[in-house]
């Protein structure tokens, strides 16, 4: 929402307070544009909407043979969602356009021949799924370094470079995912699937979603100092991704196991990882809160009130999507295994994660939970979530054993 207030259509709008990128953020003044949302849209907003509809039409006409009914339904629902996202968060427009253009360029270079990934220069070094994801990984690690340089040296340039590298990493990561989707169909029509079916793919998804949430809040609070903390968890995910690829050759595209051959996967998994990404962001903000409370980097981090507010918003968004994902998972289980709930280890730990964050939100809303207790709880929540996501696959077995390491 545009944080301005309009008394009448002709009244001048008050200006936002200007805050330098390296300065600690404070809570923005509570002023709003009172006009209906659609009346705040300009020509470029409607052109963006038109471009999204045209792009979806092109995808349907060009690739309808690869889509079933549910794929087309998901695409149709995604278009208005992305339009609203682009209206409310302007940088997302350029990202969406970049992903579309670069992905289509890669697909064009393939010419329907998967072996060109080893021969065509741009595919081999930049645009094949493996190359693009490697670029994503390298850019995330470099972004982490520059965010820390920017914060420790009080350099606005270092933070700005970190932001640019993070956007570049997100672009390359999504390009890698889109191209991997296309590559799976080049292997075989019976192999083709959306790339969110194994640990390799979902770790990429987790990194991208966490980074997108961070970039949104970085813009919203006008501070880059939190990038040094949030990018740490993304770099850790990238480290696991690299280890998993080298030790298990996990980057190879494999056919879906029968349990995953369902359209439920296409909505359950993204909703789950929106929750995971939000929870990870809240935990790293909690780390920043603890650091600031202990007198370290006090003048380089946002105010404690801002950190509290960001923790709350991240957990609230994550909890909403995790709840939706849990419901979708129960419906999927009923279709696949004949029951909504079976106390499988994965399901049990998902319930533990849900109860943990439900309790956090209850204490926040009913008891005014703030400060170090909230921060430590958010950090502990990430450990619980990590075990539910990864530890169950490593140490326990059950109906979800297709996800084992």
Steps between C-alpha positions, in 0.01 A plus 500: 500500500628849410566671831355840412179675595272683261236741633352549155599401145668837451663528841879478517636180647732512800851375432655199673783570736832440323724243667846418372542131407760438770313673781296309760137486397212621711133415469344698213235758584147360485366702207303346216360574158123496557404455136368160384788278394408487131491882480863511614611304194667676211555425132807282563307294753237413241763437233667257737167322554446481126850358450433232763175395332672495160785296641261245647318482167831437321591224749161333452518515121864388480517237776141384547600153385716464813224619734213310650182657638656576839809663346279734302294576811812581702628727220165679480502560876865605502447783250278721722722417799812618317318807369407607853855424617641722224254776585592500867872430465638670192845327490321166448398616151854514369578165663198331338590647161863393538407144593266473201744644247809307613309172541349528152846581362639182657210293366557644153870411511417140589305449173340197664835322541617434856855418389551865405545570873853363460579671169325838469714766673224690679330183616820336619625797701192705586151384416464124540327423827817379673704799381234752599463346847878504546496871412220548751707329769813705429306828495331425833836432666649819352194695612552375854862621494407845371214541748746434783757736348233767469382461859837466672657788305183714503526504121181570310677375187568158650135456593385620159726246328359232730146592397589496130668161533199362686265612224737341247502175698119492513482559124745220420337264749154540350642472149669176608169367634306593186763350270520185716124463454546514123798262511293239681262489205790471257600182685152361448135598521454249780796652690402865469388667823517825693842511675389487864512125556828424681743651750719655231210685343331609821825636643521723195136600557566569869797726416300697245192549717705607803694747287183646348344554840817666620520730195141608555560588863833665417311739275210541743721592798766676290792318662761261367665407828281192547632351177817400681293275728230372265746409224685279748215249510470514120875439464466205738226359276725554199782318679272202562386515137859482375588213736186311406568545128861381524441208737174369352501635143166648602485754220405225253134508400318184602145377427247562775432218742132395497421682828598832342312457174219727613390853427480556877880522503488811284316700766596322824877532461515873404265589787718299738817676393348845520446406864855365540652809336303736725595303811869510399481876448339551842773291665783703348325823595485349849880453489539866405268593789713300747821654366363853532363438851846390610649829392668377180456684171244721674535794267497284187181302550138616487323599821382217724140600427564446128657160563206398719256613233685313226517180707126517557414564135729222377360244741141606428547460124689174543238360736218582259667323209621209713142450619376497141777256405410269788135493395600434138733224618215334689282509189785357294551223760132412483526456125832313505472287814131504585522707820548865590743433788709198590748633760782440257826658638483778240139576588572490873788744471295725272244517779777586750616784273141627466441489876830678568415798282135500606622537859743778397221695330261442790756637747566795271136594450363412843797566729701755302803276447800713406874528543759231560248229592325543163836508321634184666168327437512593131854362476400180680205473262742486207680205661167318547402579142837383367458165672147466364622585150836321490562308821195277455632403156842419645413313819141376474304294251137489401262574218720793395810280466529598132663819630779326692860605470 
